[in-house]
Amino acid sequence: MSKVKKGVYSFLRGSFLTDDESAFKNWRIIIFVVALLLIMISSAHSADKKVIKISELNKKKRELRAEYVDTGTILMRMKMESNIREQAKTRGLQPSEIPPKKIKVTIKD
């Protein structure tokens, strides 16, 4: 067998992890890489959770904004003079036909 075939065969058998005197170094590197991969996967899941929460909060914000605008529109309609006159009529109130007069108060010492 050639050297290249022998190297590939020994790699596929996993002899670099068991037979070699530097097997301990190889295991340390593999464990380090696995730890980095676990950290990367964990941070990706955390980022995904945050993105989902942000989208839910944006949806809730849009709903509350729409409710605020609707409530403001209803309030503006209730404040209109024509609406107030109609409500006063149902209670038996009518606008005054006599214009208001200014009252002056003088204080004498």
Number of C-alpha atoms within 10 A of each C-alpha: 6 6 8 9 10 11 14 11 12 14 12 10 11 11 13 17 17 13 10 11 10 11 14 13 12 15 14 11 12 13 12 12 12 12 12 12 12 12 12 12 12 12 12 12 12 11 12 12 11 12 12 11 12 12 11 11 12 12 12 12 12 11 11 12 12 12 12 12 11 12 12 12 11 11 11 10 13 13 10 10 10 11 12 12 14 13 13 13 12 9 9 8 11 11 8 7 6 6 6 7 6 6 6 6 6 6 5 4 3
